């Protein structure tokens, strides 16, 4: 990749890693649905505002918007809510490590739901290694008799499974002629239309005290930087470097989340979490495949 693509990739990883940090701040005062509603409810207008600058037309057609609604559920409303709920228990760095299992689920979902992305031996081993990493992270808690983190871990895995399903479902939008940036705008809009009324009904925010300045700032950062700006960066990197190189961000997000959680929030990451992260990282390397391709001896180059 070019230096520009690398710099954008590092910035995107910092923003997405920062999302776990901002949730870690906000979840101390606000319930999950309110945080998710603020995230998508603020991010969607920002994208609508920059639409003319990006030169992108809004999605059109009832069928297109119904399909975008499904994407909003799988890629925003469901996983965002599960992740925020999980972070009521899990440190932000641990949540980010578990979030890196999305490509592992992607291998499984693509194999079951598509005909052209069948699982290969390296990808199968990679998925098994990654899930072994999750087992290491949660299994040590069970051995010590501490099971409070298990429901949160399960919620994180359900969230990443939803992301993986969204990746396969997103093909439908491509067949409908929906451009990636249109899909991002549409799904955030649809998610906001769902989550804002839900948060009003369930959380009754008018009965709660006004959040602190730190929490309001965290919500603004989560919505504007980690969602709206991150989506623009994501598709810019996709155009510059391609989808395969974009997978590298999966390796980098936990690093920035752990650093922010440790240095700013004072969170502790145990040895078992780092061991699990190493196994998940090894699994991602196998799924990515590029390192294996470089190590594999070239055929027909002798003589």
Buried (B, 14 or more C-beta within 10 A) or exposed (E): BEEEBBEBBBBBBBBBBBBBBBBBBBBBBBBBBBBBBBBBBBBBBBBBEBBEEEEBEEBEEEEBBEBBBBBBBBBBBBBBBBBBBBBBBBBBBBBBBBBBBBBBBBBBBBBEBEEEBEBBEBBBBBBBBBBBBBEBBBBBBEEEEEEEBBEBBBBBBBBBBBBBBBBBBBEBBEEBEBBBBBBBBBBBBBBBBBBBEBBBEEBEBEEEEEBEEEBBBBBBBBBBBBBBBBBBBBBBBBEBBEEEBBBBBBBBBBBBBBBBBBEEBEBEBEEBBBBBBBBBBBBBBBBBBEEEEEEEEEEEEEE
